[in-house]
Amino acid sequence: MTASNKPASGGYQTDSPRFDRPLSPHLQVYRWQITMLTSILHRATGIVLSVGALLLTCWLVAVAIGGEHYARVAAIITHPAGQAFLFLWSIAFFYHFANGIRHLLWDAGWGFEIKRMYASGYTVFAFVVAATAITWWLAWDKIGGGA
């Protein structure tokens, strides 16, 4: 290397104007769109479902053991924080389910037009609201507090 392009410490040329910008585009560079939101939410709901599956496993083990173990897990589930988690978990379940079907349709080659992408995204959100509301209404009516 010549003296004029000798790298700075760490092996990078810091006097170049290209170092004044991010190395790659990031979320803050783009204008938010429904396709971006659905993609991020699909990943996030997958994580939430994984945590919920672990808690479901704990509940199943407590049912199998019975007695004090089941009472402890039942107390956690019936606590307002437990109910809030179950509500959010059901939203994540219905979202991941509906958006997974949307992805299957994409795999089949349907819905790549911009209007269909937006329509299917809004349909997923509408389904999530309806399915979650119906599920919790039925659960409340049959199990929880309906008269």
N, C-alpha and C positions, 0 to 999 in steps of 0.2 A: 504494500500500500504506500501511496505517496503521502507526504505530510499534509496535503490539503484535504484528503478524505479519510484521515486517520480516525477510527472510531473512538468515541468517548468511553469512559469507564462503563463496563457492562456490555460493550459491543454494539451500542446503538449510536447513530449519528443524531444528536439532539438539536443540531442547528438547522435541520431541514424543516421547511414549512409543513410537511405532511404530518409531523408529530403534534401539530396544534389541533388536530381533530381526532375523534374516536377511531379506533382501529377498524371497527365494523359498526354498521347501523344498530341502534338499540331501540327499545320500545318508545323512549322519549322523542325519537326522531320522527316517528310515523304518526299520522292522524288515526285515532282509534276507529276501527270498523267492526262490524258484528262478526266477521270471519275471524278476526284477531281475538276478540273476546271469547267466542265459542271454543277456539283452540286452547286458549289459556285455561278456561274453566273446565274443559274436558280433562286436562292433566291434573288440575287441582282436585276435581271431584274424584278422580281415580285414587289420589292419596287419601282423601277423606274416607272413601269406601274401604280402603285397606285398614285404616285405623278402626273403623266400625266393625270390620270382620274380626279383628282381634278381640274387640269387646263382646261381640256375639259369641265367640269361642269361649270367653270367660263366663258368659251367662250360661252356655250349654254345659260347661263343666260344673258350674254351681248347681244347676238343675240335677245333674247326675249324682253329685255328692249329697245334695239336699241339706236340710237342717239350717244351721247357723250360716253356712256359706251362701246358701240361696237367699236367706233373709238379708244378708249384707249387700249382695248384688241387687236384689229387688229394691232395697232402700236407695241405692245409688241411682237406679233407673227411674224411680218414681220421684226423686228429688227434682225441683225445677231446673237445675242445671242439666240433669240427666235427660229430662224431657226436651229441653232446648237442643241438646246434642242429637237426640233421636229425630227431632223435627228437621234439623239441618242435614242429618244423614239421609233422611228420606228425600229431601230436595236433591242432594248429591246423587242418590240412587236413580231417581227419575230423570235427572239431567243426563247422567252418564249413559243410561239406557237409551233415551231418545236420540242423543247426539251420536251414539254408537250405531243406531239404525241409519242415521243420516250419513255416516261414514261408509256403511255398507252400500248404500245407494250410490255414493260417489265411486266406490270400488267397482260397481257395475256400470259406471259411465254415465249415470244420471245426475243432473243438477249442477253442472259446472258453469252454466250461464249465470251471469251476475245476478239477474233478477231471481232466479231459482235459489241461488246461494243465500240471498237475503231472506227470501220467503221461507226457506227451510229453517234458517236460523231463528226467525221469529216464531215459526211453528213449534220448534223445540221449546222455546221459553213459554209459549202458551200451554203446551202439554204439561210442562213441569208445574206450572201454577195450578192447572186443573187437577192433575193426578195427585199432587200433594194435598190440595184442599179436600178432595173426595176421600182420600185415604185417612186423613186425620179426622174428618167428619164422621166417617164410618167407625173408626177406632174409638172416638169419643162417645158416639151414640151407643155402640154395642158393649164397650168395655168400661169406659171412663166415667162419665158423669151424666149421660143422657137419662132423662126421666122416662 
